[in-house]
Amino acid sequence: MENHLLYILAAVLVLGVGAQWLSWRLKTPSILALLVLGIVAGPVTGVLRPDEQFGDLLFPFISLGVALVLFEGGLTLRFRDLRGHGRTVTNLVSWGALLNWLLIAGGCVAFAGFAPHLALLFAALMVVTGPTVINPLLRTMRARADVSQVLRWEGILIDPVGALLAVLVFQYLVPGSEGWVVFGKSIAVGLVVGLAGAFGLGFVLRKRWVPEYLANVVTLAWVVLVFATSDFAAHESGLLAVTVMGVLLGNMKDVGVSEILSFKESLSILVISVLFVVLGARVDPLDILATGWGGVTVLLVVLLARPVMVWACTIGAGYSWQQRALLSWVAPRGIVAAAVSSLFALRLADVGYSDAVQLVPYTFLVIIATVVLQSITARPVTRALGLAEEEPNGMLIVGANPVARAVGDVLRRQGFRVKLADTSYEEVRAARMAGLETYYGDPISSHADQYLELVGIGRLFAMSRRSRWNTLACMKYRGEFGPNRVFSLRNAEDRDASERERLPEDYQVPRMFSEDLSYEKFASLLAQGAELKVINLTETFDVDNWKETTGNRLIPLFSLGEGQKLRVFTQDEEPPLDPGSKLIALVWAARD
């Protein structure tokens, strides 16, 4: 039996990671592939039967998985972000979320025949969208920044807000006939333990009592400890405690959570992958189909409540009807709704709510319908409303070193949007001091998939000191931007071409600038006083005239033609320098 369970766990892990890879290849929200593979492995083929195979371990496993998801969601809610992204975003994730909750709950009671308690809990789950489902859509639909930024930040901030609302409703329902005393105790214990856990861990991290290499695993153990302690003190209060702990810890001063988030993103991928394959295996497609017209009614209630909420939240904000329509349409449900609904249904059924079993099929129906429907229609709807962004001419530069900063600065001064990404805080800080837009983190990480905003950016310049990092970035963004819009700068790690030649042809990208200009030579020339200059070319004044006039030497980097058409000089191609165009070059004084 033990070996049998081992094989099942191995299969779940492989299916989960495989679903994540498939989602990356297809550029679709991962939750869709995870649930589909889970359903195929579960009720369709019968290979995975979680209730039978995991037995008494199933509920604790799901509880811990959901606790980690909610903690990470709370950790990403920064109050300064809430204040810093406009009144519309603040409205959508505050009183707008409550309005959406009440509209969906009222509609489910009035038109779908839900009991009030089930309607309130289901509606709380339907408030949440989340970055894991929103961001793939934003990259596909390519809407203008004024709309995509609102959707992006709503998805990031609504995750913990909606989860907290759902947990509070759940806490109210669980005591059942035991009444308000148990509810009050659960809330009080959850808040106190969460508060104590946040300040305790914050104090430990601030005092550096834990070495850096242990900070991540200590945090993980601390989350599990807080969850278990709160649940022991007051049954079912653990989810509230870890959510509160995450929110408080993420907003503490002088507590660096970036490393924790970096670790948590990898852990969350693993937890979510395994958790959702198991959850999908517990969902019978026939149960979803059995919702019938009731399911259609619930889906319509969810979809129609959104425009009312969006219109109310954007009153006086100057949005056109087209912008409001797109904001109203794009709201797929995702990770939190699926995970929390399954857990709550299990627990509520145990305490006597027989109708709680309806929670899962209705929730999964809305998740699958909104993700599929909006994935297919988001781009056409964006175009039909006239809100698709123009051809993106900005660039993401991998690296914030002196060479990347010099290139980014000269392109920014020519009117291009430039964003530098690096894992070195010192270099990112130097780029920010130079007035450049930055992303502090790894641009090929899952964290970047959620938080690296790419509106208006359509090229990649891989210019870091690390050859393999450049290669991985090019491999990732080649599919994002297109094969002719990804470039890499040669560096010392490319002493021979053997490594590059071993790459499949589909992953090879053009080398930037001349064959003898590596990163090291570029940096050395800058250190010796070389500059990046913009040279205006005319019919009577070409590059040779400029060299004769100034006596300087140069290496061409970019040509800038009519309509801000930027072309990169590469080792295999030299763009023509027509009269009226500009040459961006690395220039230094000639020495005898």
C-alpha positions in Angstrom: 0.0 0.0 0.0 2.8 2.4 0.9 4.5 1.8 -2.5 1.1 2.3 -4.2 0.7 5.7 -2.5 4.2 6.6 -3.5 3.4 5.9 -7.2 0.3 8.0 -6.9 2.2 10.9 -5.4 4.8 10.7 -8.1 2.1 10.7 -10.8 0.4 13.7 -9.3 3.7 15.6 -9.2 4.5 14.8 -12.8 1.0 15.7 -14.0 1.1 19.0 -12.1 4.5 20.1 -13.4 3.5 18.9 -16.9 0.4 21.1 -16.7 2.5 24.1 -15.8 4.8 23.4 -18.8 1.9 23.0 -21.1 0.4 26.3 -20.0 3.7 28.0 -20.6 3.9 26.6 -24.1 0.2 27.5 -25.0 0.3 30.8 -23.1 -2.9 30.0 -21.2 -3.7 30.3 -17.5 -2.2 27.3 -15.7 -5.3 26.6 -13.7 -7.1 25.4 -16.9 -4.5 22.7 -17.7 -4.2 21.6 -14.1 -8.0 21.1 -13.7 -8.4 19.4 -17.1 -5.5 17.0 -16.3 -6.9 16.4 -12.9 -10.3 15.6 -14.2 -8.8 13.2 -16.8 -6.7 11.5 -14.2 -9.6 11.3 -11.8 -13.2 10.6 -12.8 -12.5 10.1 -16.5 -9.8 7.3 -16.2 -10.1 6.4 -12.5 -6.3 6.4 -12.0 -6.5 9.1 -9.3 -9.1 8.7 -6.6 -8.0 11.2 -3.8 -10.7 10.3 -1.2 -9.9 6.6 -1.4 -6.2 6.8 -1.9 -5.3 9.6 0.6 -7.9 8.8 3.2 -7.6 10.8 6.4 -4.6 12.7 4.9 -6.7 14.4 2.2 -8.3 17.2 4.3 -5.1 18.2 6.1 -3.2 18.2 2.8 -5.8 20.5 1.2 -5.9 22.7 4.2 -2.1 23.2 4.3 -2.0 23.8 0.6 -4.7 26.5 0.8 -3.0 28.0 3.8 0.2 28.5 1.8 -1.7 30.0 -1.1 -3.5 32.5 1.1 -0.3 33.4 3.0 1.4 34.2 -0.3 -1.6 36.2 -1.5 -1.5 38.3 1.7 2.2 38.8 1.4 1.7 40.5 -2.0 -0.9 43.0 -0.8 1.0 46.2 -0.2 -1.0 49.1 1.1 1.2 51.6 -0.7 0.4 49.8 -4.0 -3.3 50.2 -3.2 -2.9 53.9 -2.7 -0.5 54.3 -5.6 -2.6 53.1 -8.5 -5.4 55.5 -8.8 -8.9 55.8 -7.4 -10.4 53.3 -9.8 -8.2 50.4 -8.6 -8.8 51.4 -5.0 -12.6 51.4 -5.6 -12.5 48.0 -7.4 -10.7 46.2 -4.5 -12.5 47.9 -1.6 -16.2 48.9 -1.7 -16.4 47.7 -5.3 -15.6 44.1 -4.1 -18.3 44.3 -1.4 -20.8 45.6 -4.0 -19.8 42.7 -6.4 -20.2 40.3 -3.5 -23.7 41.5 -2.6 -24.8 41.6 -6.3 -23.7 38.0 -7.0 -25.2 36.7 -3.7 -28.5 38.5 -4.3 -28.7 37.2 -7.9 -27.9 33.6 -6.9 -30.7 33.7 -4.3 -33.2 35.4 -6.5 -32.6 33.7 -9.8 -30.8 30.4 -9.1 -32.5 29.3 -5.9 -29.4 29.3 -3.7 -29.9 29.3 0.1 -28.6 32.6 1.5 -25.7 31.1 3.4 -24.5 29.3 0.3 -25.0 32.3 -1.9 -22.9 34.6 0.4 -20.0 32.1 0.4 -20.1 31.4 -3.3 -20.3 35.2 -4.1 -17.2 35.8 -1.8 -15.3 33.3 -3.9 -16.4 34.9 -7.2 -15.0 38.3 -6.1 -11.4 37.1 -6.8 -9.7 37.1 -10.2 -6.0 36.9 -9.5 -2.8 37.6 -11.4 -2.3 33.9 -12.4 -5.3 34.2 -14.7 -5.3 37.9 -15.6 -1.7 38.2 -16.7 -1.8 35.6 -19.5 -4.9 37.4 -20.9 -3.2 40.8 -20.7 -0.3 39.6 -22.7 -2.6 38.2 -25.3 -5.1 41.1 -25.6 -2.4 43.8 -25.6 -4.8 46.5 -24.5 -3.8 50.1 -23.9 -2.0 50.9 -20.7 -5.0 52.9 -19.2 -7.1 49.7 -19.2 -4.5 47.0 -18.8 -2.9 48.6 -15.7 -6.2 48.7 -14.0 -6.9 45.0 -14.7 -3.4 44.1 -13.7 -3.4 45.8 -10.3 -6.9 44.7 -9.6 -5.9 41.1 -10.1 -2.9 41.5 -7.8 -4.7 43.3 -5.0 -8.1 41.5 -5.1 -6.5 38.1 -4.4 -6.0 38.6 -0.6 -9.0 40.9 -0.3 -11.4 38.3 -1.7 -9.7 35.5 0.1 -10.1 37.3 3.4 -13.8 38.0 2.7 -14.4 34.3 1.8 -12.6 33.2 5.0 -14.8 35.5 7.1 -18.0 34.2 5.6 -16.8 30.7 6.2 -15.9 31.5 9.8 -19.5 32.7 10.2 -21.0 29.6 8.8 -18.9 26.9 10.5 -20.2 27.4 14.1 -23.7 26.6 12.8 -26.1 26.3 15.7 -23.4 27.2 18.2 -23.9 30.8 17.2 -22.0 34.0 17.5 -19.9 33.0 20.4 -17.9 30.5 18.4 -17.8 32.8 15.4 -16.4 35.6 17.6 -13.9 33.3 19.2 -12.7 32.1 15.8 -12.3 35.6 14.5 -10.5 36.8 17.6 -8.1 33.9 17.7 -7.3 34.2 14.0 -6.6 37.9 14.3 -4.5 37.5 17.5 -2.5 34.5 16.3 -2.0 36.1 12.9 -0.9 39.4 14.5 1.5 37.6 16.8 2.9 35.4 14.1 3.6 38.4 11.8 5.3 40.5 14.5 7.2 37.5 15.8 8.6 36.5 12.4 9.2 40.2 11.5 11.2 40.7 14.7 13.3 37.6 14.0 14.0 38.6 10.4 14.7 42.2 11.3 17.2 41.2 14.0 18.8 38.7 11.6 18.6 35.9 14.1 18.2 33.5 11.2 20.9 33.1 8.5 19.9 34.0 5.0 20.0 30.4 3.8 17.5 29.4 6.4 15.2 32.4 6.2 12.9 30.8 3.6 12.4 27.5 5.3 12.0 29.1 8.7 9.2 31.2 7.1 7.6 28.1 5.7 7.8 26.3 9.1 6.5 29.5 10.8 3.4 29.6 8.5 2.6 26.0 9.3 3.1 26.6 13.0 0.8 29.7 13.0 -1.8 27.8 11.0 -1.8 24.8 13.4 -1.6 26.9 16.6 -4.6 29.0 15.5 -6.6 26.0 14.4 -5.9 24.2 17.7 -7.0 27.3 19.8 -10.1 27.8 17.8 -11.3 25.3 15.2 -11.1 26.5 11.5 -9.4 29.8 12.5 -6.1 28.9 10.9 -6.8 30.2 7.4 -7.7 33.6 8.8 -4.5 33.7 10.9 -2.2 33.0 7.9 -4.0 35.5 5.7 -3.7 38.2 8.3 -0.1 37.2 9.0 0.8 37.5 5.3 -0.8 41.0 4.9 0.9 42.4 8.0 4.3 40.9 7.2 4.2 42.2 3.6 3.6 45.8 4.9 6.2 45.8 7.7 9.0 48.3 7.5 12.6 47.1 7.4 11.5 43.5 6.8 12.8 42.3 3.5 10.2 39.9 2.0 11.7 39.8 -1.5 13.7 36.7 -0.8 10.8 35.1 0.9 8.6 35.8 -2.1 11.2 34.4 -4.5 11.2 31.2 -2.5 7.5 31.2 -2.1 6.9 31.5 -5.9 8.8 28.3 -6.5 7.0 26.6 -3.6 3.6 27.9 -4.7 4.1 26.5 -8.2 4.8 23.1 -6.7 1.9 23.3 -4.1 -0.6 24.6 -6.6 0.4 22.1 -9.2 -0.1 19.1 -6.8 -3.1 20.6 -5.1 -5.1 21.4 -8.2 -4.5 18.0 -9.9 -5.9 16.5 -6.7 -8.8 18.9 -6.6 -9.5 18.4 -10.3 -9.6 14.6 -9.7 -12.4 15.2 -7.2 -14.6 17.0 -9.7 -16.9 14.9 -11.8 -17.7 16.6 -15.2 -21.2 15.1 -14.9 -21.7 17.1 -11.7 -20.8 20.3 -13.6 -23.1 19.4 -16.4 -25.8 18.5 -13.9 -26.0 22.2 -12.8 -28.0 22.6 -16.1 -29.9 25.8 -16.5 -29.1 26.7 -12.9 -25.4 26.7 -13.9 -26.1 29.0 -16.9 -28.1 31.3 -14.6 -25.3 31.5 -12.0 -22.7 32.2 -14.8 -24.9 35.0 -16.1 -25.3 36.5 -12.6 -21.5 36.5 -12.2 -20.9 38.0 -15.6 -23.7 40.7 -15.3 -22.7 41.8 -11.8 -19.3 42.8 -13.0 -20.5 45.7 -15.3 -22.7 47.2 -12.6 -19.7 47.2 -10.2 -17.3 48.6 -12.8 -19.7 51.4 -13.9 -20.2 52.4 -10.2 -16.4 52.3 -9.4 -15.5 54.4 -12.4 -18.1 57.2 -12.0 -16.2 60.5 -12.4 -13.0 58.9 -13.4 -13.2 60.0 -17.0 -13.4 56.5 -18.6 -15.2 56.1 -22.0 -17.9 53.5 -22.4 -15.4 51.4 -24.4 -12.9 51.3 -21.5 -15.7 50.5 -19.0 -16.9 47.7 -21.3 -13.5 46.1 -21.5 -12.9 46.3 -17.8 -16.3 44.7 -17.3 -15.6 41.8 -19.7 -12.2 40.7 -18.5 -12.5 39.1 -15.1 -11.7 35.3 -15.2 -11.8 33.5 -11.9 -8.8 31.4 -10.8 -6.6 29.8 -8.2 -8.1 31.1 -4.9 -11.7 30.3 -5.9 -11.0 26.8 -6.9 -8.8 25.9 -3.9 -10.9 27.6 -1.2 -14.3 26.3 -2.6 -13.1 22.7 -2.4 -11.8 23.0 1.1 -14.9 24.9 2.4 -17.2 22.4 0.8 -15.5 19.5 2.6 -15.7 21.2 6.0 -19.2 22.6 5.7 -20.5 19.2 4.7 -19.0 17.8 7.9 -20.8 20.3 10.1 -24.2 19.7 8.5 -24.5 21.9 5.4 -25.7 19.2 3.0 -26.0 21.7 0.1 -22.3 22.7 0.4 -21.5 20.0 -2.1 -23.0 22.4 -4.8 -20.3 24.9 -4.1 -17.6 23.0 -6.1 -19.4 22.3 -9.4 -20.8 25.8 -9.6 -17.3 27.3 -8.8 -15.5 25.1 -11.3 -18.2 25.9 -13.9 -17.6 29.6 -13.6 -13.8 29.2 -13.5 -13.6 27.0 -16.7 -16.3 29.1 -18.5 -14.7 32.5 -17.8 -11.1 31.4 -18.4 -12.0 29.7 -21.8 -14.5 32.3 -22.9 -12.4 35.3 -22.1 -9.1 33.8 -23.4 -10.8 33.3 -26.8 -12.5 36.7 -26.9 -10.3 39.1 -25.1 -8.1 40.1 -28.1 -11.0 40.4 -30.6 -13.1 42.4 -28.1 -10.1 44.7 -27.4 -9.7 45.4 -31.1 -13.4 45.9 -31.7 -13.6 48.5 -28.9 -10.6 50.3 -30.4 -8.5 49.8 -27.3 -5.7 47.6 -28.7 -2.3 49.2 -28.1 -0.2 50.2 -31.2 2.7 48.1 -32.2 4.9 48.1 -29.1 8.2 49.8 -29.7 9.6 49.7 -26.2 12.3 47.3 -25.0 13.0 45.1 -22.0 16.7 45.0 -21.2 18.1 42.1 -19.2 20.7 43.6 -16.9 21.1 46.9 -15.2 24.8 47.1 -15.5 26.7 50.2 -16.8 26.3 49.0 -20.4 22.6 48.3 -20.1 22.1 51.7 -18.3 23.9 53.6 -21.1 21.9 51.9 -23.8 18.7 52.3 -21.9 19.3 56.0 -21.3 20.0 56.9 -24.9 16.9 55.0 -26.1 14.8 56.6 -23.4 15.9 60.0 -24.6 14.8 59.2 -28.1 11.2 58.6 -26.8 11.2 54.8 -26.3 9.9 53.0 -23.3 12.8 51.2 -21.7 12.6 48.8 -18.7 15.8 47.3 -17.1 15.5 44.0 -15.2 18.1 42.7 -12.8 18.6 40.7 -9.6 21.3 43.0 -8.3 19.8 45.6 -6.0 22.8 47.9 -6.4 22.6 48.0 -10.2 18.8 48.4 -10.1 19.2 51.3 -7.7 21.8 52.9 -10.0 19.4 52.6 -12.9 16.6 54.2 -10.9 18.8 57.0 -9.9 19.5 57.6 -13.6 15.7 57.9 -14.2 15.2 54.5 -15.8 12.3 52.3 -15.3 13.3 49.0 -13.6 12.1 45.6 -12.4 14.0 44.2 -9.4 13.9 40.5 -9.9 14.6 37.7 -12.4 12.7 38.4 -15.7 12.4 34.7 -16.5 10.8 33.8 -13.1 7.2 33.0 -12.4 7.2 36.2 -10.2 7.9 38.2 -13.4 5.1 36.4 -15.1 2.8 38.0 -12.6 4.4 41.3 -11.8 6.6 42.3 -14.7 4.4 44.8 -16.6 5.2 44.8 -20.4 2.6 47.2 -21.8 4.2 49.1 -24.7 7.3 46.8 -24.7 7.9 44.6 -27.7 11.7 43.9 -27.8 14.2 42.1 -25.7 17.9 43.2 -25.4 19.8 40.6 -23.3 22.8 42.5 -22.0 23.7 40.9 -18.7 27.2 39.7 -17.8 25.9 36.1 -17.6 25.7 34.3 -20.9 23.3 31.6 -19.8 20.9 34.1 -18.2 20.9 36.0 -21.6 20.2 32.7 -23.4 17.3 31.7 -21.1 15.8 35.2 -21.3 16.0 35.0 -25.1 14.4 31.6 -25.1 11.5 32.8 -23.0 10.8 36.1 -24.7 11.3 34.8 -28.3 7.8 33.4 -28.1 6.5 36.5 -26.4 7.9 39.2 -28.8 8.7 37.2 -31.9 12.0 35.8 -33.3 13.1 39.0 -35.0 12.6 41.1 -31.9 15.0 39.4 -29.4 18.7 40.2 -29.3 21.7 39.2 -27.2 25.1 41.0 -26.5 28.1 38.7 -26.6 30.2 38.5 -23.4 33.3 36.8 -22.0 31.4 33.6 -21.4 31.0 33.2 -25.1 34.7 32.7 -25.8 33.8 30.1 -28.4 30.6 29.5 -30.4 30.2 25.9 -29.4 27.6 26.5 -26.7 25.6 28.7 -28.9 25.8 26.2 -31.8 24.5 23.4 -29.6 21.2 25.4 -29.2 18.4 24.4 -31.5 18.1 26.7 -34.4 14.7 27.9 -33.2 16.4 29.3 -30.0 19.4 31.1 -31.7 19.1 34.9 -31.7 21.0 37.7 -33.4 24.1 39.0 -31.6 24.0 42.7 -31.0 26.4 45.2 -32.6 29.7 44.3 -34.2 31.5 41.0 -33.9 34.4 42.4 -31.9 32.2 44.4 -29.4 31.6 42.2 -26.4 30.1 43.3 -23.1 33.5 43.6 -21.6 34.9 45.8 -24.4 31.8 48.0 -24.3 32.1 48.5 -20.5 35.9 49.2 -20.8 35.3 51.8 -23.5 32.6 53.5 -21.4 35.0 53.5 -18.4 37.7 55.2 -20.6 35.3 58.0 -21.5 33.4 56.7 -24.5 29.8 58.0 -25.0 26.7 57.0 -26.8 25.8 59.7 -29.3 22.9 60.3 -31.7 24.1 61.5 -35.1 21.7 63.1 -37.5 22.4 62.1 -41.1 21.6 64.1 -44.2 22.3 63.8 -47.9 25.4 65.9 -47.5 26.5 64.7 -44.1 27.0 60.9 -43.7 29.0 58.8 -41.3 32.3 59.3 -43.1 31.8 63.1 -43.1 31.1 62.9 -39.3 34.4 60.9 -38.7 36.4 63.4 -40.8 34.9 66.4 -39.0 35.3 65.1 -35.4 38.3 62.8 -35.8 36.5 60.3 -33.5 36.0 56.6 -33.8 32.6 54.9 -33.5 30.8 51.6 -33.5 27.2 51.7 -34.9 24.6 50.4 -32.5 21.2 51.4 -33.8 19.6 53.2 -36.7 16.5 55.3 -36.2 14.4 55.9 -39.2 11.1 57.6 -40.1 8.3 56.9 -37.7 10.6 55.9 -34.8 11.6 52.7 -36.6 14.5 51.4 -34.6 16.8 48.8 -36.1 19.7 47.0 -34.4 23.1 46.5 -35.9 24.0 42.9 -35.5 26.9 40.7 -36.4 25.0 39.4 -39.4 23.2 42.6 -40.6 23.9 46.3 -41.0 20.8 48.4 -41.5 21.1 51.0 -44.2 21.7 54.6 -43.1 19.5 56.7 -45.3 19.5 60.5 -45.3 17.1 61.8 -42.7 17.7 58.9 -40.3 19.7 58.9 -37.1 22.6 56.8 -36.1 23.1 55.8 -32.4 26.7 54.9 -31.9 29.4 54.3 -29.3 31.9 57.1 -29.8 35.4 57.7 -28.5 38.3 59.9 -29.3 40.8 58.4 -31.8 44.3 58.0 -30.4 47.5 58.1 -32.4 
